[in-house]
Amino acid sequence: MSEAKEAAIKIIRNLPDQATWDDIMYQLYVKEKVELSLKAAEGGKVYSHEEVKNRVLNK
């Protein structure tokens, strides 16, 4: 079984029985975004706090 499918099954199993489709989709979306963000951080694709402040304030 693929890693993604195993993670999805684990997420769904941990949701309450009354979880809606929206709840399931949201949890899967968050999991994907967190994993992508961690990979970006590991690859050095991050901005310092000062860089972010400068980008936001200079727009």
MMTF fields as JSON, N, C-alpha, C and O atoms, coordinates in Angstrom:
{
  "mmtfVersion": "1.0.0",
  "mmtfProducer": "UNKNOWN",
  "numBonds": 235,
  "numAtoms": 236,
  "numGroups": 59,
  "numChains": 1,
  "numModels": 1,
  "chainsPerModel": [1],
  "groupsPerChain": [59],
  "chainIdList": ["A"],
  "bondAtomList": [4, 2, 8, 6, 12, 10, 16, 14, 20, 18, 24, 22, 28, 26, 32, 30, 36, 34, 40, 38, 44, 42, 48, 46, 52, 50, 56, 54, 60, 58, 64, 62, 68, 66, 72, 70, 76, 74, 80, 78, 84, 82, 88, 86, 92, 90, 96, 94, 100, 98, 104, 102, 108, 106, 112, 110, 116, 114, 120, 118, 124, 122, 128, 126, 132, 130, 136, 134, 140, 138, 144, 142, 148, 146, 152, 150, 156, 154, 160, 158, 164, 162, 168, 166, 172, 170, 176, 174, 180, 178, 184, 182, 188, 186, 192, 190, 196, 194, 200, 198, 204, 202, 208, 206, 212, 210, 216, 214, 220, 218, 224, 222, 228, 226, 232, 230],
  "bondOrderList": [1, 1, 1, 1, 1, 1, 1, 1, 1, 1, 1, 1, 1, 1, 1, 1, 1, 1, 1, 1, 1, 1, 1, 1, 1, 1, 1, 1, 1, 1, 1, 1, 1, 1, 1, 1, 1, 1, 1, 1, 1, 1, 1, 1, 1, 1, 1, 1, 1, 1, 1, 1, 1, 1, 1, 1, 1, 1],
  "groupList": [{"groupName": "MET", "atomNameList": ["N", "CA", "C", "O"], "elementList": ["N", "C", "C", "O"], "formalChargeList": [0, 0, 0, 0], "bondAtomList": [1, 0, 2, 1, 3, 2], "bondOrderList": [1, 1, 2], "singleLetterCode": "M", "chemCompType": "L-PEPTIDE LINKING"}, {"groupName": "SER", "atomNameList": ["N", "CA", "C", "O"], "elementList": ["N", "C", "C", "O"], "formalChargeList": [0, 0, 0, 0], "bondAtomList": [1, 0, 2, 1, 3, 2], "bondOrderList": [1, 1, 2], "singleLetterCode": "S", "chemCompType": "L-PEPTIDE LINKING"}, {"groupName": "GLU", "atomNameList": ["N", "CA", "C", "O"], "elementList": ["N", "C", "C", "O"], "formalChargeList": [0, 0, 0, 0], "bondAtomList": [1, 0, 2, 1, 3, 2], "bondOrderList": [1, 1, 2], "singleLetterCode": "E", "chemCompType": "L-PEPTIDE LINKING"}, {"groupName": "ALA", "atomNameList": ["N", "CA", "C", "O"], "elementList": ["N", "C", "C", "O"], "formalChargeList": [0, 0, 0, 0], "bondAtomList": [1, 0, 2, 1, 3, 2], "bondOrderList": [1, 1, 2], "singleLetterCode": "A", "chemCompType": "L-PEPTIDE LINKING"}, {"groupName": "LYS", "atomNameList": ["N", "CA", "C", "O"], "elementList": ["N", "C", "C", "O"], "formalChargeList": [0, 0, 0, 0], "bondAtomList": [1, 0, 2, 1, 3, 2], "bondOrderList": [1, 1, 2], "singleLetterCode": "K", "chemCompType": "L-PEPTIDE LINKING"}, {"groupName": "ILE", "atomNameList": ["N", "CA", "C", "O"], "elementList": ["N", "C", "C", "O"], "formalChargeList": [0, 0, 0, 0], "bondAtomList": [1, 0, 2, 1, 3, 2], "bondOrderList": [1, 1, 2], "singleLetterCode": "I", "chemCompType": "L-PEPTIDE LINKING"}, {"groupName": "ARG", "atomNameList": ["N", "CA", "C", "O"], "elementList": ["N", "C", "C", "O"], "formalChargeList": [0, 0, 0, 0], "bondAtomList": [1, 0, 2, 1, 3, 2], "bondOrderList": [1, 1, 2], "singleLetterCode": "R", "chemCompType": "L-PEPTIDE LINKING"}, {"groupName": "ASN", "atomNameList": ["N", "CA", "C", "O"], "elementList": ["N", "C", "C", "O"], "formalChargeList": [0, 0, 0, 0], "bondAtomList": [1, 0, 2, 1, 3, 2], "bondOrderList": [1, 1, 2], "singleLetterCode": "N", "chemCompType": "L-PEPTIDE LINKING"}, {"groupName": "LEU", "atomNameList": ["N", "CA", "C", "O"], "elementList": ["N", "C", "C", "O"], "formalChargeList": [0, 0, 0, 0], "bondAtomList": [1, 0, 2, 1, 3, 2], "bondOrderList": [1, 1, 2], "singleLetterCode": "L", "chemCompType": "L-PEPTIDE LINKING"}, {"groupName": "PRO", "atomNameList": ["N", "CA", "C", "O"], "elementList": ["N", "C", "C", "O"], "formalChargeList": [0, 0, 0, 0], "bondAtomList": [1, 0, 2, 1, 3, 2], "bondOrderList": [1, 1, 2], "singleLetterCode": "P", "chemCompType": "L-PEPTIDE LINKING"}, {"groupName": "ASP", "atomNameList": ["N", "CA", "C", "O"], "elementList": ["N", "C", "C", "O"], "formalChargeList": [0, 0, 0, 0], "bondAtomList": [1, 0, 2, 1, 3, 2], "bondOrderList": [1, 1, 2], "singleLetterCode": "D", "chemCompType": "L-PEPTIDE LINKING"}, {"groupName": "GLN", "atomNameList": ["N", "CA", "C", "O"], "elementList": ["N", "C", "C", "O"], "formalChargeList": [0, 0, 0, 0], "bondAtomList": [1, 0, 2, 1, 3, 2], "bondOrderList": [1, 1, 2], "singleLetterCode": "Q", "chemCompType": "L-PEPTIDE LINKING"}, {"groupName": "THR", "atomNameList": ["N", "CA", "C", "O"], "elementList": ["N", "C", "C", "O"], "formalChargeList": [0, 0, 0, 0], "bondAtomList": [1, 0, 2, 1, 3, 2], "bondOrderList": [1, 1, 2], "singleLetterCode": "T", "chemCompType": "L-PEPTIDE LINKING"}, {"groupName": "TRP", "atomNameList": ["N", "CA", "C", "O"], "elementList": ["N", "C", "C", "O"], "formalChargeList": [0, 0, 0, 0], "bondAtomList": [1, 0, 2, 1, 3, 2], "bondOrderList": [1, 1, 2], "singleLetterCode": "W", "chemCompType": "L-PEPTIDE LINKING"}, {"groupName": "TYR", "atomNameList": ["N", "CA", "C", "O"], "elementList": ["N", "C", "C", "O"], "formalChargeList": [0, 0, 0, 0], "bondAtomList": [1, 0, 2, 1, 3, 2], "bondOrderList": [1, 1, 2], "singleLetterCode": "Y", "chemCompType": "L-PEPTIDE LINKING"}, {"groupName": "VAL", "atomNameList": ["N", "CA", "C", "O"], "elementList": ["N", "C", "C", "O"], "formalChargeList": [0, 0, 0, 0], "bondAtomList": [1, 0, 2, 1, 3, 2], "bondOrderList": [1, 1, 2], "singleLetterCode": "V", "chemCompType": "L-PEPTIDE LINKING"}, {"groupName": "GLY", "atomNameList": ["N", "CA", "C", "O"], "elementList": ["N", "C", "C", "O"], "formalChargeList": [0, 0, 0, 0], "bondAtomList": [1, 0, 2, 1, 3, 2], "bondOrderList": [1, 1, 2], "singleLetterCode": "G", "chemCompType": "PEPTIDE LINKING"}, {"groupName": "HIS", "atomNameList": ["N", "CA", "C", "O"], "elementList": ["N", "C", "C", "O"], "formalChargeList": [0, 0, 0, 0], "bondAtomList": [1, 0, 2, 1, 3, 2], "bondOrderList": [1, 1, 2], "singleLetterCode": "H", "chemCompType": "L-PEPTIDE LINKING"}],
  "groupTypeList": [0, 1, 2, 3, 4, 2, 3, 3, 5, 4, 5, 5, 6, 7, 8, 9, 10, 11, 3, 12, 13, 10, 10, 5, 0, 14, 11, 8, 14, 15, 4, 2, 4, 15, 2, 8, 1, 8, 4, 3, 3, 2, 16, 16, 4, 15, 14, 1, 17, 2, 2, 15, 4, 7, 6, 15, 8, 7, 4],
  "groupIdList": [1, 2, 3, 4, 5, 6, 7, 8, 9, 10, 11, 12, 13, 14, 15, 16, 17, 18, 19, 20, 21, 22, 23, 24, 25, 26, 27, 28, 29, 30, 31, 32, 33, 34, 35, 36, 37, 38, 39, 40, 41, 42, 43, 44, 45, 46, 47, 48, 49, 50, 51, 52, 53, 54, 55, 56, 57, 58, 59],
  "secStructList": [7, 7, 2, 2, 2, 2, 2, 2, 2, 2, 2, 2, 2, 2, 1, 7, 6, 6, 7, 7, 2, 2, 2, 2, 2, 2, 2, 2, 2, 2, 2, 2, 2, 2, 2, 2, 2, 2, 2, 2, 2, 2, 6, 6, 7, 7, 7, 7, 2, 2, 2, 2, 2, 2, 2, 2, 2, 6, 7],
  "xCoordList": [0.857, 0.0, 0.904, 1.943, 0.514, 1.326, 1.298, 0.377, 2.332, 2.428, 1.254, 0.713, 0.868, -0.249, -1.554, -2.334, -1.773, -3.011, -3.038, -4.077, -1.912, -1.838, -2.103, -2.816, -1.532, -1.753, -3.222, -3.786, -3.842, -5.256, -6.135, -7.057, -5.853, -6.632, -6.488, -7.467, -5.264, -5.028, -5.802, -6.42, -5.763, -6.492, -7.979, -8.619, -8.528, -9.968, -10.352, -11.388, -9.533, -9.825, -9.848, -10.591, -9.035, -8.952, -10.034, -10.16, -10.804, -11.889, -13.092, -13.279, -13.895, -15.099, -16.084, -16.05, -16.934, -17.897, -18.821, -19.3, -19.073, -19.976, -19.257, -19.849, -18.0, -17.238, -17.929, -18.462, -17.904, -18.519, -17.454, -16.264, -17.913, -16.968, -16.042, -14.844, -16.611, -15.8, -14.717, -13.585, -15.067, -14.084, -12.938, -11.765, -13.301, -12.3, -11.396, -10.172, -12.0, -11.222, -10.298, -9.154, -10.799, -9.987, -8.765, -7.649, -8.978, -7.868, -6.828, -5.627, -7.282, -6.347, -5.589, -4.391, -6.268, -5.645, -4.56, -3.454, -4.888, -3.926, -2.709, -1.575, -2.933, -1.823, -0.901, 0.319, -1.465, -0.666, 0.143, 1.334, -0.491, 0.194, 1.311, 2.373, 1.09, 2.134, 3.322, 4.47, 3.058, 4.151, 4.932, 6.161, 4.231, 4.91, 5.76, 6.864, 5.239, 5.972, 7.216, 8.268, 7.102, 8.265, 9.345, 10.532, 8.941, 9.915, 10.589, 11.794, 9.83, 10.407, 11.415, 12.491, 11.069, 11.975, 13.254, 14.351, 13.109, 14.278, 15.178, 16.397, 14.578, 15.33, 15.846, 16.416, 15.647, 16.133, 15.29, 15.713, 14.109, 13.227, 12.32, 11.104, 12.95, 12.215, 12.672, 13.733, 11.886, 12.214, 12.363, 11.635, 13.31, 13.456, 12.311, 11.602, 12.145, 11.102, 11.318, 10.362, 12.563, 12.878, 12.546, 12.019, 12.85, 12.539, 11.036, 10.588, 10.282, 8.82, 8.298, 7.466, 8.781, 8.361, 8.655, 7.801, 9.85, 10.218, 9.338, 8.938, 9.034, 8.189, 6.774, 6.171, 6.253, 4.878, 4.804, 3.884, 5.756, 5.696, 6.062, 5.685, 6.793, 7.214, 6.287, 6.642, 5.136, 4.199, 3.158, 2.278],
  "yCoordList": [-1.171, 0.0, 1.235, 1.245, 2.258, 3.473, 4.228, 4.086, 5.029, 5.829, 6.799, 6.997, 7.397, 8.35, 7.659, 8.187, 6.484, 5.765, 5.342, 5.433, 4.885, 4.504, 5.699, 5.581, 6.856, 8.063, 8.476, 8.86, 8.399, 8.759, 7.84, 8.302, 6.562, 5.601, 5.892, 5.841, 6.2, 6.501, 7.75, 7.783, 8.776, 10.015, 9.735, 10.187, 8.996, 8.7, 7.867, 8.109, 6.903, 6.072, 6.898, 6.584, 7.959, 8.771, 9.845, 10.507, 10.022, 10.991, 10.407, 9.191, 11.265, 10.768, 10.146, 10.463, 9.282, 8.599, 9.558, 9.245, 10.719, 11.681, 12.626, 13.61, 12.351, 13.206, 13.294, 12.311, 14.491, 14.72, 14.599, 14.467, 14.646, 14.655, 15.857, 15.76, 16.993, 18.205, 18.022, 18.47, 17.365, 17.095, 16.231, 16.494, 15.214, 14.295, 15.036, 14.929, 15.78, 16.506, 17.539, 17.709, 18.222, 19.219, 18.566, 19.07, 17.459, 16.779, 16.284, 16.374, 15.767, 15.315, 16.496, 16.393, 17.605, 18.818, 19.327, 19.659, 19.384, 19.866, 18.947, 19.423, 17.656, 16.693, 16.923, 16.943, 17.096, 17.322, 18.608, 18.622, 19.686, 20.971, 20.929, 21.512, 20.254, 20.137, 19.357, 19.755, 18.263, 17.467, 18.262, 18.205, 19.001, 19.825, 20.911, 21.211, 21.485, 22.527, 21.97, 22.61, 20.793, 20.172, 19.849, 20.043, 19.361, 19.073, 20.352, 20.362, 21.42, 22.701, 23.187, 23.667, 23.062, 23.491, 22.66, 23.195, 21.366, 20.488, 20.84, 20.681, 21.317, 21.697, 23.123, 23.618, 23.783, 25.149, 26.194, 27.342, 25.818, 26.751, 27.456, 27.266, 28.275, 28.996, 30.445, 30.774, 31.302, 32.705, 32.976, 32.418, 33.835, 34.244, 35.183, 35.685, 35.408, 36.312, 37.708, 38.359, 38.167, 39.486, 39.569, 40.581, 38.517, 38.51, 38.614, 39.333, 37.91, 37.948, 39.338, 39.89, 39.899, 41.245, 42.239, 43.055, 42.173, 43.097, 42.908, 43.889, 41.682, 41.424, 41.952, 42.52, 41.767, 42.2, 43.715, 44.331, 44.311, 45.754, 46.577, 47.744, 45.971, 46.709, 46.511, 46.875, 45.954, 45.753, 46.816, 46.82],
  "zCoordList": [0.0, 0.0, 0.0, 0.66, -0.728, -0.804, 0.524, 1.328, 0.721, 1.945, 2.067, 3.155, 0.951, 0.966, 1.365, 2.157, 0.807, 1.111, 2.581, 3.235, 3.096, 4.508, 5.407, 6.404, 5.064, 5.861, 5.822, 6.846, 4.644, 4.51, 5.355, 6.028, 5.318, 6.108, 7.593, 8.338, 8.025, 9.441, 9.855, 10.919, 9.004, 9.307, 9.436, 10.385, 8.491, 8.499, 9.716, 10.335, 10.055, 11.247, 12.524, 13.454, 12.577, 13.791, 13.886, 14.917, 12.832, 12.866, 13.612, 13.637, 14.212, 14.892, 13.889, 12.7, 14.367, 13.501, 12.765, 11.675, 13.351, 12.713, 11.75, 11.31, 11.415, 10.491, 9.134, 8.619, 8.578, 7.262, 6.172, 6.456, 4.919, 3.8, 3.91, 3.642, 4.309, 4.459, 5.524, 5.345, 6.627, 7.679, 7.145, 7.41, 6.403, 5.847, 4.867, 4.939, 3.961, 2.962, 3.613, 3.193, 4.634, 5.324, 5.972, 5.848, 6.655, 7.318, 6.316, 6.57, 5.192, 4.156, 3.562, 3.296, 3.356, 2.822, 3.775, 3.349, 5.061, 6.053, 6.094, 6.143, 6.073, 6.093, 4.901, 5.06, 3.722, 2.516, 2.636, 2.324, 3.083, 3.192, 4.229, 4.012, 5.341, 6.362, 5.809, 6.007, 5.124, 4.554, 3.508, 3.482, 2.65, 1.652, 2.316, 1.864, 3.378, 4.092, 4.77, 4.764, 5.349, 5.988, 4.965, 5.229, 3.805, 2.744, 2.267, 2.015, 2.143, 1.728, 2.765, 2.411, 4.033, 5.097, 5.093, 5.256, 4.908, 4.857, 3.678, 3.751, 2.595, 1.404, 1.452, 0.479, 2.584, 2.731, 2.039, 1.905, 1.598, 0.893, 1.898, 1.912, 2.736, 3.775, 3.802, 3.27, 4.412, 4.596, 6.083, 6.904, 6.419, 7.811, 8.171, 7.299, 9.455, 9.928, 9.347, 8.925, 9.323, 8.775, 7.283, 6.823, 6.529, 5.096, 4.857, 3.963, 5.643, 5.499, 5.849, 5.13, 6.945, 7.329, 6.21, 5.862, 5.65, 4.585, 3.353, 2.727, 3.003, 1.833, 2.054, 1.143, 3.246, 3.527, 3.63, 3.092, 4.309, 4.554, 3.312, 3.206, 2.381, 1.204, 0.003, -1.118, 0.222, -0.891, -0.89, -1.751]
}
